[in-house]
Amino acid sequence: MQIAVLTFDGFNEFDSFVAAAILNRLHAAGWAAHITAPTPRVTSMNGVTVDRQKPLEFAAEADAVIIGSGIRTRDHAADPALLAQIALDPERQLIGAQCSGTLLLAKLGLIGTLPACTDLTTKPWVIEAGIDVLDAPFVAHGNVATAGGCLASQYLAAWIIARLAGPRAAEDALHYVAPVGEKRAYVARAMAVVRPYLPVAAVAR
C-alpha cells in the first residue's frame, strides 16, 4: 500500500510525522507512507524543514491519502492553482484529513453535506465553508474520514490500517507506539474510536 501524507508549508509535525510513522509500521508488508508536498522542501509551523519524498501529483495514484494541517492552511485553501493539483478519488482511495486539513477537504468538495471533525481553531472556518462540525475526535463516512486535534492523527492511521489490513494489524501498530505500561488500555481506547466506522468485512478480519 502506498500512502500520501500531504504536507504543506507551515505544517503541523504531529499530523504528518505521527501518522506516517504509524503507517510505516507495516513496511514489512509492503506499505510506505510518503511525505508528499507541492514543493521540494517544506517548513513546519515550528521551523522544521524537510525534503518531500513524493510530489503532490503522487496523491492521485496513492491507495490512501492523509491531508495534514498547519498554520497556513487557510491560504492554501484559497489557492485555486494549488487545489487544482490535488486530484483525489474517494471511490478508489481512502482519504483522511486532520484538523485544518478538513478545510482543504471541504474546498475540494469531498465532504459534501456530511458532518466532519476538525480542531477548535479551524472549526469556524469549516462551518463557514458549509460543513457541520462534530464535537468528536474522529468520524468516517465511507472512504472519507476526518479527525480533530493533533493527537487524533493516530485515529486516521489506525483507520487506514484497519480498512486495508484488518483491525489486528491496526492494533499491532498502535501497540508498538503506545506508552509502556499503558499499551492495552491505549490500544483499546483508540480502536473503540475507530471500530464503529469500519465495514463489517474489515471488522471480521
NORHUNOR-V724708 format. One record per run of one state. SS is the DSSP state (H for helix, E for strand, L for the rest). FROM is the first residue (numbers start at 1). LEN is the number of residues. If there is no record, write none. Layout:
ss	from	len
SS	FROM	LEN
SS	FROM	LEN
This chain:
ss	from	len
L	1	1
E	2	5
L	7	4
E	11	1
L	12	1
H	13	17
L	30	2
E	32	6
L	38	3
E	41	4
L	45	4
E	49	3
L	52	2
E	54	2
H	56	5
L	61	3
E	64	4
L	68	2
E	70	1
L	71	2
H	73	5
L	78	2
H	80	5
L	85	9
E	94	5
L	99	2
H	101	7
L	108	8
E	116	1
L	117	6
H	123	6
L	129	4
E	133	1
L	134	4
E	138	4
L	142	2
E	144	4
L	148	2
H	150	16
L	166	1
H	167	11
L	178	5
H	183	13
L	196	4
H	200	4
L	204	2
